[in-house]
């Protein structure tokens, strides 16, 4: 678990996720924005059809980690996703002593639309989007000039076979 995810778990009181995601699957803790009146008063929770389509990336399978890392997204970052993305899974069981009604959004890495922390890092000059020699775009960490790449197929030079 990285430092950012630890910070976000504490900041948003995210319960422990009881499983490790596999393949290209991810788990997102949906964030709830408080409703605020035009005068700045925070309104109490009410039944609302507006569902917040942003959340904290809590767990990701190996393929999802590779795919997201190559685009500058890591565990603990705040992401945006589509309105009807994935499935909600209750993660706190009855009789566990924890609050009921806590759900995690389970979806695919490809369902991620944007990253708030990614935008913040670009604006702060910590990372940038560059084009490599192959004409592909990549995320580059500015202080180290280290590029983040998605895993590529490996070709055996002697046989030409793909691995």
Phi and psi in radians as a Rosetta constraint file:
Dihedral C 1 N 2 CA 2 C 2 CIRCULARHARMONIC -1.482 0.35
Dihedral N 2 CA 2 C 2 N 3 CIRCULARHARMONIC 2.945 0.35
Dihedral C 2 N 3 CA 3 C 3 CIRCULARHARMONIC -1.090 0.35
Dihedral N 3 CA 3 C 3 N 4 CIRCULARHARMONIC -0.672 0.35
Dihedral C 3 N 4 CA 4 C 4 CIRCULARHARMONIC -1.109 0.35
Dihedral N 4 CA 4 C 4 N 5 CIRCULARHARMONIC -0.751 0.35
Dihedral C 4 N 5 CA 5 C 5 CIRCULARHARMONIC -1.125 0.35
Dihedral N 5 CA 5 C 5 N 6 CIRCULARHARMONIC -0.723 0.35
Dihedral C 5 N 6 CA 6 C 6 CIRCULARHARMONIC -1.016 0.35
Dihedral N 6 CA 6 C 6 N 7 CIRCULARHARMONIC -0.765 0.35
Dihedral C 6 N 7 CA 7 C 7 CIRCULARHARMONIC -1.088 0.35
Dihedral N 7 CA 7 C 7 N 8 CIRCULARHARMONIC -0.802 0.35
Dihedral C 7 N 8 CA 8 C 8 CIRCULARHARMONIC -1.201 0.35
Dihedral N 8 CA 8 C 8 N 9 CIRCULARHARMONIC -0.610 0.35
Dihedral C 8 N 9 CA 9 C 9 CIRCULARHARMONIC -1.054 0.35
Dihedral N 9 CA 9 C 9 N 10 CIRCULARHARMONIC -0.752 0.35
Dihedral C 9 N 10 CA 10 C 10 CIRCULARHARMONIC -1.235 0.35
Dihedral N 10 CA 10 C 10 N 11 CIRCULARHARMONIC -0.794 0.35
Dihedral C 10 N 11 CA 11 C 11 CIRCULARHARMONIC -1.073 0.35
Dihedral N 11 CA 11 C 11 N 12 CIRCULARHARMONIC -0.730 0.35
Dihedral C 11 N 12 CA 12 C 12 CIRCULARHARMONIC -1.857 0.35
Dihedral N 12 CA 12 C 12 N 13 CIRCULARHARMONIC 0.156 0.35
Dihedral C 12 N 13 CA 13 C 13 CIRCULARHARMONIC 0.898 0.35
Dihedral N 13 CA 13 C 13 N 14 CIRCULARHARMONIC 0.887 0.35
Dihedral C 13 N 14 CA 14 C 14 CIRCULARHARMONIC -1.397 0.35
Dihedral N 14 CA 14 C 14 N 15 CIRCULARHARMONIC 2.191 0.35
Dihedral C 14 N 15 CA 15 C 15 CIRCULARHARMONIC -1.238 0.35
Dihedral N 15 CA 15 C 15 N 16 CIRCULARHARMONIC 2.804 0.35
Dihedral C 15 N 16 CA 16 C 16 CIRCULARHARMONIC -1.085 0.35
Dihedral N 16 CA 16 C 16 N 17 CIRCULARHARMONIC 2.364 0.35
Dihedral C 16 N 17 CA 17 C 17 CIRCULARHARMONIC -1.554 0.35
Dihedral N 17 CA 17 C 17 N 18 CIRCULARHARMONIC 2.164 0.35
Dihedral C 17 N 18 CA 18 C 18 CIRCULARHARMONIC -1.421 0.35
Dihedral N 18 CA 18 C 18 N 19 CIRCULARHARMONIC 0.153 0.35
Dihedral C 18 N 19 CA 19 C 19 CIRCULARHARMONIC -2.566 0.35
Dihedral N 19 CA 19 C 19 N 20 CIRCULARHARMONIC 2.864 0.35
Dihedral C 19 N 20 CA 20 C 20 CIRCULARHARMONIC -1.833 0.35
Dihedral N 20 CA 20 C 20 N 21 CIRCULARHARMONIC 2.194 0.35
Dihedral C 20 N 21 CA 21 C 21 CIRCULARHARMONIC -1.174 0.35
Dihedral N 21 CA 21 C 21 N 22 CIRCULARHARMONIC 2.685 0.35
Dihedral C 21 N 22 CA 22 C 22 CIRCULARHARMONIC -2.123 0.35
Dihedral N 22 CA 22 C 22 N 23 CIRCULARHARMONIC 2.918 0.35
Dihedral C 22 N 23 CA 23 C 23 CIRCULARHARMONIC 0.900 0.35
Dihedral N 23 CA 23 C 23 N 24 CIRCULARHARMONIC -2.193 0.35
Dihedral C 23 N 24 CA 24 C 24 CIRCULARHARMONIC -1.829 0.35
Dihedral N 24 CA 24 C 24 N 25 CIRCULARHARMONIC 0.421 0.35
Dihedral C 24 N 25 CA 25 C 25 CIRCULARHARMONIC -1.561 0.35
Dihedral N 25 CA 25 C 25 N 26 CIRCULARHARMONIC 2.596 0.35
Dihedral C 25 N 26 CA 26 C 26 CIRCULARHARMONIC -2.367 0.35
Dihedral N 26 CA 26 C 26 N 27 CIRCULARHARMONIC 2.753 0.35
Dihedral C 26 N 27 CA 27 C 27 CIRCULARHARMONIC -2.116 0.35
Dihedral N 27 CA 27 C 27 N 28 CIRCULARHARMONIC 2.291 0.35
Dihedral C 27 N 28 CA 28 C 28 CIRCULARHARMONIC -2.187 0.35
Dihedral N 28 CA 28 C 28 N 29 CIRCULARHARMONIC 2.290 0.35
Dihedral C 28 N 29 CA 29 C 29 CIRCULARHARMONIC -1.515 0.35
Dihedral N 29 CA 29 C 29 N 30 CIRCULARHARMONIC 1.958 0.35
Dihedral C 29 N 30 CA 30 C 30 CIRCULARHARMONIC -1.195 0.35
Dihedral N 30 CA 30 C 30 N 31 CIRCULARHARMONIC 2.230 0.35
Dihedral C 30 N 31 CA 31 C 31 CIRCULARHARMONIC -1.512 0.35
Dihedral N 31 CA 31 C 31 N 32 CIRCULARHARMONIC 2.526 0.35
Dihedral C 31 N 32 CA 32 C 32 CIRCULARHARMONIC -1.954 0.35
Dihedral N 32 CA 32 C 32 N 33 CIRCULARHARMONIC 2.143 0.35
Dihedral C 32 N 33 CA 33 C 33 CIRCULARHARMONIC -1.533 0.35
Dihedral N 33 CA 33 C 33 N 34 CIRCULARHARMONIC 2.281 0.35
Dihedral C 33 N 34 CA 34 C 34 CIRCULARHARMONIC -1.151 0.35
Dihedral N 34 CA 34 C 34 N 35 CIRCULARHARMONIC 2.494 0.35
Dihedral C 34 N 35 CA 35 C 35 CIRCULARHARMONIC -1.367 0.35
Dihedral N 35 CA 35 C 35 N 36 CIRCULARHARMONIC 2.254 0.35
Dihedral C 35 N 36 CA 36 C 36 CIRCULARHARMONIC -2.137 0.35
Dihedral N 36 CA 36 C 36 N 37 CIRCULARHARMONIC 2.316 0.35
Dihedral C 36 N 37 CA 37 C 37 CIRCULARHARMONIC -1.270 0.35
Dihedral N 37 CA 37 C 37 N 38 CIRCULARHARMONIC 2.860 0.35
Dihedral C 37 N 38 CA 38 C 38 CIRCULARHARMONIC -0.987 0.35
Dihedral N 38 CA 38 C 38 N 39 CIRCULARHARMONIC -0.426 0.35
Dihedral C 38 N 39 CA 39 C 39 CIRCULARHARMONIC -1.514 0.35
Dihedral N 39 CA 39 C 39 N 40 CIRCULARHARMONIC 0.012 0.35
Dihedral C 39 N 40 CA 40 C 40 CIRCULARHARMONIC 1.609 0.35
Dihedral N 40 CA 40 C 40 N 41 CIRCULARHARMONIC 0.173 0.35
Dihedral C 40 N 41 CA 41 C 41 CIRCULARHARMONIC -1.511 0.35
Dihedral N 41 CA 41 C 41 N 42 CIRCULARHARMONIC 2.250 0.35
Dihedral C 41 N 42 CA 42 C 42 CIRCULARHARMONIC -1.326 0.35
Dihedral N 42 CA 42 C 42 N 43 CIRCULARHARMONIC 2.140 0.35
Dihedral C 42 N 43 CA 43 C 43 CIRCULARHARMONIC -1.527 0.35
Dihedral N 43 CA 43 C 43 N 44 CIRCULARHARMONIC 2.584 0.35
Dihedral C 43 N 44 CA 44 C 44 CIRCULARHARMONIC -1.176 0.35
Dihedral N 44 CA 44 C 44 N 45 CIRCULARHARMONIC 2.792 0.35
Dihedral C 44 N 45 CA 45 C 45 CIRCULARHARMONIC -1.067 0.35
Dihedral N 45 CA 45 C 45 N 46 CIRCULARHARMONIC 2.337 0.35
Dihedral C 45 N 46 CA 46 C 46 CIRCULARHARMONIC -2.386 0.35
Dihedral N 46 CA 46 C 46 N 47 CIRCULARHARMONIC 2.852 0.35
Dihedral C 46 N 47 CA 47 C 47 CIRCULARHARMONIC -1.132 0.35
Dihedral N 47 CA 47 C 47 N 48 CIRCULARHARMONIC 2.195 0.35
Dihedral C 47 N 48 CA 48 C 48 CIRCULARHARMONIC -2.450 0.35
Dihedral N 48 CA 48 C 48 N 49 CIRCULARHARMONIC 2.380 0.35
Dihedral C 48 N 49 CA 49 C 49 CIRCULARHARMONIC -1.360 0.35
Dihedral N 49 CA 49 C 49 N 50 CIRCULARHARMONIC -0.284 0.35
Dihedral C 49 N 50 CA 50 C 50 CIRCULARHARMONIC -1.372 0.35
Dihedral N 50 CA 50 C 50 N 51 CIRCULARHARMONIC 1.956 0.35
Dihedral C 50 N 51 CA 51 C 51 CIRCULARHARMONIC -1.759 0.35
Dihedral N 51 CA 51 C 51 N 52 CIRCULARHARMONIC 2.381 0.35
Dihedral C 51 N 52 CA 52 C 52 CIRCULARHARMONIC -1.304 0.35
Dihedral N 52 CA 52 C 52 N 53 CIRCULARHARMONIC 2.191 0.35
Dihedral C 52 N 53 CA 53 C 53 CIRCULARHARMONIC -1.771 0.35
Dihedral N 53 CA 53 C 53 N 54 CIRCULARHARMONIC 0.787 0.35
Dihedral C 53 N 54 CA 54 C 54 CIRCULARHARMONIC -2.519 0.35
Dihedral N 54 CA 54 C 54 N 55 CIRCULARHARMONIC 2.639 0.35
Dihedral C 54 N 55 CA 55 C 55 CIRCULARHARMONIC -2.961 0.35
Dihedral N 55 CA 55 C 55 N 56 CIRCULARHARMONIC 3.117 0.35
Dihedral C 55 N 56 CA 56 C 56 CIRCULARHARMONIC -1.706 0.35
Dihedral N 56 CA 56 C 56 N 57 CIRCULARHARMONIC 2.265 0.35
Dihedral C 56 N 57 CA 57 C 57 CIRCULARHARMONIC -1.265 0.35
Dihedral N 57 CA 57 C 57 N 58 CIRCULARHARMONIC 1.979 0.35
Dihedral C 57 N 58 CA 58 C 58 CIRCULARHARMONIC -1.775 0.35
Dihedral N 58 CA 58 C 58 N 59 CIRCULARHARMONIC -0.644 0.35
Dihedral C 58 N 59 CA 59 C 59 CIRCULARHARMONIC -2.611 0.35
Dihedral N 59 CA 59 C 59 N 60 CIRCULARHARMONIC 2.593 0.35
Dihedral C 59 N 60 CA 60 C 60 CIRCULARHARMONIC -2.623 0.35
Dihedral N 60 CA 60 C 60 N 61 CIRCULARHARMONIC 2.494 0.35
Dihedral C 60 N 61 CA 61 C 61 CIRCULARHARMONIC -1.274 0.35
Dihedral N 61 CA 61 C 61 N 62 CIRCULARHARMONIC 2.927 0.35
Dihedral C 61 N 62 CA 62 C 62 CIRCULARHARMONIC -0.994 0.35
Dihedral N 62 CA 62 C 62 N 63 CIRCULARHARMONIC -0.781 0.35
Dihedral C 62 N 63 CA 63 C 63 CIRCULARHARMONIC -1.145 0.35
Dihedral N 63 CA 63 C 63 N 64 CIRCULARHARMONIC -0.681 0.35
Dihedral C 63 N 64 CA 64 C 64 CIRCULARHARMONIC -1.132 0.35
Dihedral N 64 CA 64 C 64 N 65 CIRCULARHARMONIC -0.741 0.35
Dihedral C 64 N 65 CA 65 C 65 CIRCULARHARMONIC -1.030 0.35
Dihedral N 65 CA 65 C 65 N 66 CIRCULARHARMONIC -0.795 0.35
Dihedral C 65 N 66 CA 66 C 66 CIRCULARHARMONIC -1.072 0.35
Dihedral N 66 CA 66 C 66 N 67 CIRCULARHARMONIC -0.829 0.35
Dihedral C 66 N 67 CA 67 C 67 CIRCULARHARMONIC -1.100 0.35
Dihedral N 67 CA 67 C 67 N 68 CIRCULARHARMONIC -0.794 0.35
Dihedral C 67 N 68 CA 68 C 68 CIRCULARHARMONIC -1.264 0.35
Dihedral N 68 CA 68 C 68 N 69 CIRCULARHARMONIC -0.714 0.35
Dihedral C 68 N 69 CA 69 C 69 CIRCULARHARMONIC -1.077 0.35
Dihedral N 69 CA 69 C 69 N 70 CIRCULARHARMONIC -0.651 0.35
Dihedral C 69 N 70 CA 70 C 70 CIRCULARHARMONIC -1.168 0.35
Dihedral N 70 CA 70 C 70 N 71 CIRCULARHARMONIC -0.305 0.35
Dihedral C 70 N 71 CA 71 C 71 CIRCULARHARMONIC -1.836 0.35
Dihedral N 71 CA 71 C 71 N 72 CIRCULARHARMONIC 0.186 0.35
Dihedral C 71 N 72 CA 72 C 72 CIRCULARHARMONIC 1.573 0.35
Dihedral N 72 CA 72 C 72 N 73 CIRCULARHARMONIC 0.189 0.35
Dihedral C 72 N 73 CA 73 C 73 CIRCULARHARMONIC -1.886 0.35
Dihedral N 73 CA 73 C 73 N 74 CIRCULARHARMONIC 2.348 0.35
Dihedral C 73 N 74 CA 74 C 74 CIRCULARHARMONIC -2.282 0.35
Dihedral N 74 CA 74 C 74 N 75 CIRCULARHARMONIC 2.930 0.35
Dihedral C 74 N 75 CA 75 C 75 CIRCULARHARMONIC -0.969 0.35
Dihedral N 75 CA 75 C 75 N 76 CIRCULARHARMONIC 2.448 0.35
Dihedral C 75 N 76 CA 76 C 76 CIRCULARHARMONIC 1.647 0.35
Dihedral N 76 CA 76 C 76 N 77 CIRCULARHARMONIC -0.243 0.35
Dihedral C 76 N 77 CA 77 C 77 CIRCULARHARMONIC -1.363 0.35
Dihedral N 77 CA 77 C 77 N 78 CIRCULARHARMONIC 2.699 0.35
Dihedral C 77 N 78 CA 78 C 78 CIRCULARHARMONIC -1.561 0.35
Dihedral N 78 CA 78 C 78 N 79 CIRCULARHARMONIC 2.202 0.35
Dihedral C 78 N 79 CA 79 C 79 CIRCULARHARMONIC -2.056 0.35
Dihedral N 79 CA 79 C 79 N 80 CIRCULARHARMONIC 2.779 0.35
Dihedral C 79 N 80 CA 80 C 80 CIRCULARHARMONIC -1.909 0.35
Dihedral N 80 CA 80 C 80 N 81 CIRCULARHARMONIC 2.549 0.35
Dihedral C 80 N 81 CA 81 C 81 CIRCULARHARMONIC -2.544 0.35
Dihedral N 81 CA 81 C 81 N 82 CIRCULARHARMONIC 2.907 0.35
Dihedral C 81 N 82 CA 82 C 82 CIRCULARHARMONIC -1.184 0.35
Dihedral N 82 CA 82 C 82 N 83 CIRCULARHARMONIC 2.737 0.35
Dihedral C 82 N 83 CA 83 C 83 CIRCULARHARMONIC -1.050 0.35
Dihedral N 83 CA 83 C 83 N 84 CIRCULARHARMONIC -0.699 0.35
Dihedral C 83 N 84 CA 84 C 84 CIRCULARHARMONIC -1.890 0.35
Dihedral N 84 CA 84 C 84 N 85 CIRCULARHARMONIC 0.536 0.35
Dihedral C 84 N 85 CA 85 C 85 CIRCULARHARMONIC -1.348 0.35
Dihedral N 85 CA 85 C 85 N 86 CIRCULARHARMONIC 2.385 0.35
Dihedral C 85 N 86 CA 86 C 86 CIRCULARHARMONIC 1.069 0.35
Dihedral N 86 CA 86 C 86 N 87 CIRCULARHARMONIC -2.876 0.35
Dihedral C 86 N 87 CA 87 C 87 CIRCULARHARMONIC -2.215 0.35
Dihedral N 87 CA 87 C 87 N 88 CIRCULARHARMONIC 2.519 0.35
Dihedral C 87 N 88 CA 88 C 88 CIRCULARHARMONIC -1.538 0.35
Dihedral N 88 CA 88 C 88 N 89 CIRCULARHARMONIC 2.312 0.35
Dihedral C 88 N 89 CA 89 C 89 CIRCULARHARMONIC -2.171 0.35
Dihedral N 89 CA 89 C 89 N 90 CIRCULARHARMONIC 2.182 0.35
Dihedral C 89 N 90 CA 90 C 90 CIRCULARHARMONIC -1.223 0.35
Dihedral N 90 CA 90 C 90 N 91 CIRCULARHARMONIC 2.249 0.35
Dihedral C 90 N 91 CA 91 C 91 CIRCULARHARMONIC -1.904 0.35
Dihedral N 91 CA 91 C 91 N 92 CIRCULARHARMONIC -0.147 0.35
Dihedral C 91 N 92 CA 92 C 92 CIRCULARHARMONIC -1.936 0.35
Dihedral N 92 CA 92 C 92 N 93 CIRCULARHARMONIC 2.064 0.35
Dihedral C 92 N 93 CA 93 C 93 CIRCULARHARMONIC -1.442 0.35
Dihedral N 93 CA 93 C 93 N 94 CIRCULARHARMONIC 2.630 0.35
Dihedral C 93 N 94 CA 94 C 94 CIRCULARHARMONIC -1.058 0.35
Dihedral N 94 CA 94 C 94 N 95 CIRCULARHARMONIC 2.472 0.35
Dihedral C 94 N 95 CA 95 C 95 CIRCULARHARMONIC 1.388 0.35
Dihedral N 95 CA 95 C 95 N 96 CIRCULARHARMONIC 0.115 0.35
Dihedral C 95 N 96 CA 96 C 96 CIRCULARHARMONIC -1.476 0.35
Dihedral N 96 CA 96 C 96 N 97 CIRCULARHARMONIC -0.197 0.35
Dihedral C 96 N 97 CA 97 C 97 CIRCULARHARMONIC 1.551 0.35
Dihedral N 97 CA 97 C 97 N 98 CIRCULARHARMONIC -0.139 0.35
Dihedral C 97 N 98 CA 98 C 98 CIRCULARHARMONIC -1.697 0.35
Dihedral N 98 CA 98 C 98 N 99 CIRCULARHARMONIC 2.849 0.35
Dihedral C 98 N 99 CA 99 C 99 CIRCULARHARMONIC -1.075 0.35
Dihedral N 99 CA 99 C 99 N 100 CIRCULARHARMONIC 2.395 0.35
Dihedral C 99 N 100 CA 100 C 100 CIRCULARHARMONIC -1.468 0.35
Dihedral N 100 CA 100 C 100 N 101 CIRCULARHARMONIC 2.939 0.35
Dihedral C 100 N 101 CA 101 C 101 CIRCULARHARMONIC 1.421 0.35
Dihedral N 101 CA 101 C 101 N 102 CIRCULARHARMONIC 0.371 0.35
Dihedral C 101 N 102 CA 102 C 102 CIRCULARHARMONIC -1.739 0.35
Dihedral N 102 CA 102 C 102 N 103 CIRCULARHARMONIC 2.207 0.35
Dihedral C 102 N 103 CA 103 C 103 CIRCULARHARMONIC -2.196 0.35
Dihedral N 103 CA 103 C 103 N 104 CIRCULARHARMONIC 2.591 0.35
Dihedral C 103 N 104 CA 104 C 104 CIRCULARHARMONIC -2.000 0.35
Dihedral N 104 CA 104 C 104 N 105 CIRCULARHARMONIC 2.452 0.35
Dihedral C 104 N 105 CA 105 C 105 CIRCULARHARMONIC -1.511 0.35
Dihedral N 105 CA 105 C 105 N 106 CIRCULARHARMONIC 2.170 0.35
Dihedral C 105 N 106 CA 106 C 106 CIRCULARHARMONIC -1.893 0.35
Dihedral N 106 CA 106 C 106 N 107 CIRCULARHARMONIC 2.183 0.35
Dihedral C 106 N 107 CA 107 C 107 CIRCULARHARMONIC -2.697 0.35
Dihedral N 107 CA 107 C 107 N 108 CIRCULARHARMONIC -2.963 0.35
Dihedral C 107 N 108 CA 108 C 108 CIRCULARHARMONIC -1.744 0.35
Dihedral N 108 CA 108 C 108 N 109 CIRCULARHARMONIC 2.698 0.35
Dihedral C 108 N 109 CA 109 C 109 CIRCULARHARMONIC -1.011 0.35
Dihedral N 109 CA 109 C 109 N 110 CIRCULARHARMONIC -0.601 0.35
Dihedral C 109 N 110 CA 110 C 110 CIRCULARHARMONIC -1.179 0.35
Dihedral N 110 CA 110 C 110 N 111 CIRCULARHARMONIC -0.229 0.35
Dihedral C 110 N 111 CA 111 C 111 CIRCULARHARMONIC -1.387 0.35
Dihedral N 111 CA 111 C 111 N 112 CIRCULARHARMONIC -0.154 0.35
Dihedral C 111 N 112 CA 112 C 112 CIRCULARHARMONIC -1.299 0.35
Dihedral N 112 CA 112 C 112 N 113 CIRCULARHARMONIC 2.236 0.35
Dihedral C 112 N 113 CA 113 C 113 CIRCULARHARMONIC -1.674 0.35
Dihedral N 113 CA 113 C 113 N 114 CIRCULARHARMONIC -0.704 0.35
Dihedral C 113 N 114 CA 114 C 114 CIRCULARHARMONIC -2.765 0.35
Dihedral N 114 CA 114 C 114 N 115 CIRCULARHARMONIC 2.908 0.35
Dihedral C 114 N 115 CA 115 C 115 CIRCULARHARMONIC -2.247 0.35
Dihedral N 115 CA 115 C 115 N 116 CIRCULARHARMONIC 2.128 0.35
Dihedral C 115 N 116 CA 116 C 116 CIRCULARHARMONIC -1.146 0.35
Dihedral N 116 CA 116 C 116 N 117 CIRCULARHARMONIC -0.734 0.35
Dihedral C 116 N 117 CA 117 C 117 CIRCULARHARMONIC -1.193 0.35
Dihedral N 117 CA 117 C 117 N 118 CIRCULARHARMONIC -0.536 0.35
Dihedral C 117 N 118 CA 118 C 118 CIRCULARHARMONIC -1.115 0.35
Dihedral N 118 CA 118 C 118 N 119 CIRCULARHARMONIC -0.799 0.35
Dihedral C 118 N 119 CA 119 C 119 CIRCULARHARMONIC -1.076 0.35
Dihedral N 119 CA 119 C 119 N 120 CIRCULARHARMONIC -0.738 0.35
Dihedral C 119 N 120 CA 120 C 120 CIRCULARHARMONIC -1.070 0.35
Dihedral N 120 CA 120 C 120 N 121 CIRCULARHARMONIC -0.752 0.35
Dihedral C 120 N 121 CA 121 C 121 CIRCULARHARMONIC -1.158 0.35
Dihedral N 121 CA 121 C 121 N 122 CIRCULARHARMONIC -0.670 0.35
Dihedral C 121 N 122 CA 122 C 122 CIRCULARHARMONIC -1.149 0.35
Dihedral N 122 CA 122 C 122 N 123 CIRCULARHARMONIC -0.820 0.35
Dihedral C 122 N 123 CA 123 C 123 CIRCULARHARMONIC -1.090 0.35
Dihedral N 123 CA 123 C 123 N 124 CIRCULARHARMONIC -0.580 0.35
Dihedral C 123 N 124 CA 124 C 124 CIRCULARHARMONIC -1.426 0.35
Dihedral N 124 CA 124 C 124 N 125 CIRCULARHARMONIC -0.092 0.35
Dihedral C 124 N 125 CA 125 C 125 CIRCULARHARMONIC 1.360 0.35
Dihedral N 125 CA 125 C 125 N 126 CIRCULARHARMONIC 0.280 0.35
Dihedral C 125 N 126 CA 126 C 126 CIRCULARHARMONIC -1.395 0.35
Dihedral N 126 CA 126 C 126 N 127 CIRCULARHARMONIC -0.551 0.35
Dihedral C 126 N 127 CA 127 C 127 CIRCULARHARMONIC -2.390 0.35
Dihedral N 127 CA 127 C 127 N 128 CIRCULARHARMONIC 2.840 0.35
Dihedral C 127 N 128 CA 128 C 128 CIRCULARHARMONIC -2.567 0.35
Dihedral N 128 CA 128 C 128 N 129 CIRCULARHARMONIC 2.789 0.35
Dihedral C 128 N 129 CA 129 C 129 CIRCULARHARMONIC -1.673 0.35
Dihedral N 129 CA 129 C 129 N 130 CIRCULARHARMONIC 2.193 0.35
Dihedral C 129 N 130 CA 130 C 130 CIRCULARHARMONIC -2.221 0.35
Dihedral N 130 CA 130 C 130 N 131 CIRCULARHARMONIC 2.877 0.35
Dihedral C 130 N 131 CA 131 C 131 CIRCULARHARMONIC -1.894 0.35
Dihedral N 131 CA 131 C 131 N 132 CIRCULARHARMONIC 2.231 0.35
Dihedral C 131 N 132 CA 132 C 132 CIRCULARHARMONIC -1.489 0.35
Dihedral N 132 CA 132 C 132 N 133 CIRCULARHARMONIC -3.119 0.35
Dihedral C 132 N 133 CA 133 C 133 CIRCULARHARMONIC -1.112 0.35
Dihedral N 133 CA 133 C 133 N 134 CIRCULARHARMONIC -0.424 0.35
Dihedral C 133 N 134 CA 134 C 134 CIRCULARHARMONIC -1.477 0.35
Dihedral N 134 CA 134 C 134 N 135 CIRCULARHARMONIC 0.021 0.35
Dihedral C 134 N 135 CA 135 C 135 CIRCULARHARMONIC 1.414 0.35
Dihedral N 135 CA 135 C 135 N 136 CIRCULARHARMONIC 0.221 0.35
Dihedral C 135 N 136 CA 136 C 136 CIRCULARHARMONIC -1.710 0.35
Dihedral N 136 CA 136 C 136 N 137 CIRCULARHARMONIC 2.539 0.35
Dihedral C 136 N 137 CA 137 C 137 CIRCULARHARMONIC -1.441 0.35
Dihedral N 137 CA 137 C 137 N 138 CIRCULARHARMONIC 2.542 0.35
Dihedral C 137 N 138 CA 138 C 138 CIRCULARHARMONIC -2.532 0.35
Dihedral N 138 CA 138 C 138 N 139 CIRCULARHARMONIC 2.762 0.35
Dihedral C 138 N 139 CA 139 C 139 CIRCULARHARMONIC -1.596 0.35
Dihedral N 139 CA 139 C 139 N 140 CIRCULARHARMONIC 2.354 0.35
Dihedral C 139 N 140 CA 140 C 140 CIRCULARHARMONIC -2.178 0.35
Dihedral N 140 CA 140 C 140 N 141 CIRCULARHARMONIC 2.260 0.35
Dihedral C 140 N 141 CA 141 C 141 CIRCULARHARMONIC -1.279 0.35
Dihedral N 141 CA 141 C 141 N 142 CIRCULARHARMONIC 2.116 0.35
Dihedral C 141 N 142 CA 142 C 142 CIRCULARHARMONIC -1.151 0.35
Dihedral N 142 CA 142 C 142 N 143 CIRCULARHARMONIC -0.858 0.35
Dihedral C 142 N 143 CA 143 C 143 CIRCULARHARMONIC -1.047 0.35
Dihedral N 143 CA 143 C 143 N 144 CIRCULARHARMONIC -0.596 0.35
Dihedral C 143 N 144 CA 144 C 144 CIRCULARHARMONIC -1.846 0.35
Dihedral N 144 CA 144 C 144 N 145 CIRCULARHARMONIC -0.164 0.35
Dihedral C 144 N 145 CA 145 C 145 CIRCULARHARMONIC 0.927 0.35
Dihedral N 145 CA 145 C 145 N 146 CIRCULARHARMONIC 0.600 0.35
Dihedral C 145 N 146 CA 146 C 146 CIRCULARHARMONIC -1.673 0.35
Dihedral N 146 CA 146 C 146 N 147 CIRCULARHARMONIC 2.158 0.35
Dihedral C 146 N 147 CA 147 C 147 CIRCULARHARMONIC -1.484 0.35
Dihedral N 147 CA 147 C 147 N 148 CIRCULARHARMONIC 2.542 0.35
Dihedral C 147 N 148 CA 148 C 148 CIRCULARHARMONIC -1.752 0.35
Dihedral N 148 CA 148 C 148 N 149 CIRCULARHARMONIC 2.202 0.35
Dihedral C 148 N 149 CA 149 C 149 CIRCULARHARMONIC -2.159 0.35
Dihedral N 149 CA 149 C 149 N 150 CIRCULARHARMONIC 2.557 0.35
Dihedral C 149 N 150 CA 150 C 150 CIRCULARHARMONIC -1.315 0.35
Dihedral N 150 CA 150 C 150 N 151 CIRCULARHARMONIC 2.635 0.35
Dihedral C 150 N 151 CA 151 C 151 CIRCULARHARMONIC -1.100 0.35
Dihedral N 151 CA 151 C 151 N 152 CIRCULARHARMONIC 2.430 0.35
Dihedral C 151 N 152 CA 152 C 152 CIRCULARHARMONIC -1.888 0.35
Dihedral N 152 CA 152 C 152 N 153 CIRCULARHARMONIC 2.757 0.35
Dihedral C 152 N 153 CA 153 C 153 CIRCULARHARMONIC -1.138 0.35
Dihedral N 153 CA 153 C 153 N 154 CIRCULARHARMONIC 2.474 0.35
Dihedral C 153 N 154 CA 154 C 154 CIRCULARHARMONIC -1.708 0.35
Dihedral N 154 CA 154 C 154 N 155 CIRCULARHARMONIC 2.249 0.35
Dihedral C 154 N 155 CA 155 C 155 CIRCULARHARMONIC -1.915 0.35
Dihedral N 155 CA 155 C 155 N 156 CIRCULARHARMONIC 2.249 0.35
Dihedral C 155 N 156 CA 156 C 156 CIRCULARHARMONIC -1.268 0.35
Dihedral N 156 CA 156 C 156 N 157 CIRCULARHARMONIC 2.073 0.35
Dihedral C 156 N 157 CA 157 C 157 CIRCULARHARMONIC -1.081 0.35
Dihedral N 157 CA 157 C 157 N 158 CIRCULARHARMONIC -0.575 0.35
Dihedral C 157 N 158 CA 158 C 158 CIRCULARHARMONIC -1.318 0.35
Dihedral N 158 CA 158 C 158 N 159 CIRCULARHARMONIC -0.693 0.35
Dihedral C 158 N 159 CA 159 C 159 CIRCULARHARMONIC -1.861 0.35
Dihedral N 159 CA 159 C 159 N 160 CIRCULARHARMONIC -0.368 0.35
Dihedral C 159 N 160 CA 160 C 160 CIRCULARHARMONIC 1.408 0.35
Dihedral N 160 CA 160 C 160 N 161 CIRCULARHARMONIC 0.072 0.35
Dihedral C 160 N 161 CA 161 C 161 CIRCULARHARMONIC -1.311 0.35
Dihedral N 161 CA 161 C 161 N 162 CIRCULARHARMONIC 2.510 0.35
Dihedral C 161 N 162 CA 162 C 162 CIRCULARHARMONIC -1.582 0.35
Dihedral N 162 CA 162 C 162 N 163 CIRCULARHARMONIC 2.483 0.35
